[in-house]
């Protein structure tokens, strides 16, 4: 449950592996009178934790703070000039 709220991927994967280990060892250590949560539910919660922590891969945040900062104008102008010069050189050489 903590991995879902913290969105910690490594903690959610560790939770899944521990849940699977608990499910495999469940018949060996389970007391017949024990009415606690079944180990399968722990695996389901661990899968939900992985899905929650990996949600930004499938639905990225598109809010106003999520955009990349604008590139400095000098870099853009230099790139435009270089591309323009290359195109003019290529088309001038092709026509001659």
N, C-alpha and C positions, 0 to 999 in steps of 0.2 A: 504494500500500500504506500509506503514511503517513496518508492521509486516512481509511482504515478504522480505524486505531488511535486517531487523535486525534478522530474524529467531527467533522471540520471540513467543513462543507457547502461553503463557498466553495472550499476546496482540492480537494474531490472534483469539483465542477463544472469547475474549471479543468483538472483531470486528464482529464476526459472530452473537453473541447474540444481539448486537446493530443493526445489519443489519436486523435481523429477526424482531426485535421490530419496526424498521422503516418501514418495509414492511407491518406489521400488522396495523400500524397506518396511513399508506399512504392514504387510502380512506377518512379518517376523517380530515386530515389536508391539503390535496393537493388542491391547487388553480387551477381551470380549465384552466387558461391561463398560468400556469407554465410549461415550457418546459425543466425542469432540468432532470437529470439522473433518470431513473426509479429505484425503490427500489430493484427490482429483480437483477439488475446489481450489486448492493452493496452486495447482498448475494453471487453472483457468485465470485466477487472479494474476499470476505471473505473466501470462500471455497478454492480458489486458494492460499490465504495466509496461511491457515492451511496446505494445501498440501506442500507448499514450506517450511514452518517451520518444518514439520515432515518428510522431505525428507531423513534426515540422518537415519531414522528408516528403510527405504526401500532400500536405496542405501548408505551404509556406506562409509566413506572416506577410501580408501585403499592406500593412498600415503605413502611416506617414513616416514613422521612424525606421521602417524596414528598408527603405530605398538606399541605394548606394550613393555616396556623396558625389556631387557633380565633378567632372574632370576639370582641371585648371584650363583656362582658355588658351594659354600659350602652347600646351601640348596638342590641343585640338587643331589650332592654327598651323602648327608645324607639320602635323600629319596631313592636313588638307593640302598644304603647299607641296609636300613630297609626292603625294599621289597625283596631283595635278601636273607636276613636272614630269613624272614618270609616264603619264598618259600622253602628254604633249610630245615627249621624246619618242615614244613608241609609235604614235600616229605619224609624226614627222618623218621618221626613218622608214616607215612603210610606204609613204607616198612618194619618196624620192627614189 
